[in-house]
Amino acid sequence: MIIINKRQHYFKENQIQQFLKLFQKDYLPKTIIIYEKRIDLLKNLMPVFLDSIPIILGKTEGIFYPLTGVICIFVFSENDDGDNKQSHQLYSLHTLCHELRHRYQSVHKINNHEELDADKFATKFMDSNSSKIRKIMKWKDEWEIEEY
């Protein structure tokens, strides 16, 4: 698997790799691209070309492209809990879980309630693995995801 994470301000590559080890192989895509800032879109625009307007506006947190096996995560869109680093990390990991679930759905041809299933999966996964994630991310405290 290829991980493209140029800035590495929010996530070091080894943190992403350790996080991905928590998943079965049928969740893992061919490529994960982390966009920390909008300007990063200019450096690697190819996968997000068709969806660029909602992404630039910060309306899209992540995308899975089934035909290419690419997951894109847009850290700059994660601002629900303010502008602190851990909040961006937490919700970006939740988005990554959500998109990894879409990968799983694609592999297993699951079509019913895809978004609801991905949201529930991501929240449950993050909450049930919060201790492991805290250690991977070197956070002082565990966090809990709350869905609305």
Salt bridges, closest charged atoms under 4 A:
ASP26 OD2 - HIS108 NE2 2.59
ASP40 OD1 - ARG7 NE 2.75
ASP40 OD1 - LYS43 NZ 3.92
ASP83 OD1 - HIS88 NE2 2.77
GLU115 OE1 - HIS98 NE2 3.05
GLU115 OE2 - HIS102 NE2 2.98
ASP117 OD2 - ARG101 NE 2.72
ASP119 OD1 - HIS98 ND1 2.85
GLU147 OE2 - HIS94 NE2 3.05
